[in-house]
């Protein structure tokens, strides 16, 4: 009888002791299960972040377009700039500094037929402007409208071609870098992060059939991807390794 009474007293204490000791293990197991399952919340957070960055870049790009248009209007109305001068192998029309360097607002015509119209600093395209590939502003195959730094697109800008390729986003040292949206002639597009001219980081590639949300590493799909079929909203999760589907 005494043993039974002692057991009834010690049993609740033993249960509490075991619960305290096992609780961290239970929490750890639960966290591991959560990590192994795809997180829809994470995908939603990624979409929201990309959307916000897209709004920011698009707003800045529209402002840059307006600035470049005003610069072009100003250049057209400068009657004293009717004469072209030769600088190296290029022909230049515009402002110069006291050292006879292209500096200020001006237009250059390259031997290749390309034009640049915009701001200059010490003989470099620097500021706001646009480069047009072709023999005139009206007959173009490629066009850059962007911020420029030391003769290269750097900042936010637009690039498009006559056959439907288009990029709107951030540039660094002449290459897509940061956030941007790339459009293909077939209607597909990629919205996401870039590095050194390639898709790199979180992004969303989509066309008329699917939406592919995932991670890219230097232009190749890598890691877990969420693929949504537009026709029936069916969702699949697939794993990629350097652009190869892992079965």
Buried (B, 14 or more C-beta within 10 A) or exposed (E): EEEEEEEEEEEEEEEEEEEEEEEEEEEEEEEEEEEEEEEEEEBEEBBEBBEEBBEEBBEBBEEBBEBBEEBBEEBEEEEEBEEBBEBEEBBBBBBBEEEEBBBEBBBBBBEEEBBBBBBBBEBBBBBBBBBBBBEEEEEBEBBBBBBBBEBBBBBBBBBBBEEEEBBBBBBBEBBBBBBBBBBBEEEBBBBBBBBEBBBBBBBBBBEEEBBBBBBBBEBBBBEBBBBBEEEEEEBEEBBBEEEEEEE
